[in-house]
Amino acid sequence: MADHKHGSMDVKNHEKTFEGFIRFSTWVAAISIGILIFLALVNA
């Protein structure tokens, strides 16, 4: 643990995973809003 140098870690995989998570979260939010609008329009 003492050999760690601040800022030397490769974070490309972490950034790619986070980008996928954000994309997935955006799709889920959009679909949820779409479902809520549909339910409101059909008076469910």
WOMORA-V512069 format. One record per backbone hydrogen bond with DSSP energy under -1.0 kcal/mol. CO is the residue of the C=O (numbers start at 1). NH is the residue of the N-H. If there is no record, write none. Layout:
co: (CO | CO)
nh: (NH | NH)
This chain:
co: (1 | 5 | 11 | 12 | 13 | 14 | 15 | 16 | 17 | 18 | 19 | 20 | 21 | 22 | 23 | 24 | 25 | 26 | 27 | 28 | 29 | 30 | 31 | 32 | 33 | 34 | 35 | 36 | 37 | 38 | 39)
nh: (4 | 8 | 15 | 16 | 17 | 18 | 19 | 20 | 21 | 22 | 23 | 24 | 25 | 26 | 27 | 28 | 29 | 30 | 31 | 32 | 33 | 34 | 35 | 36 | 37 | 38 | 39 | 40 | 41 | 42 | 44)
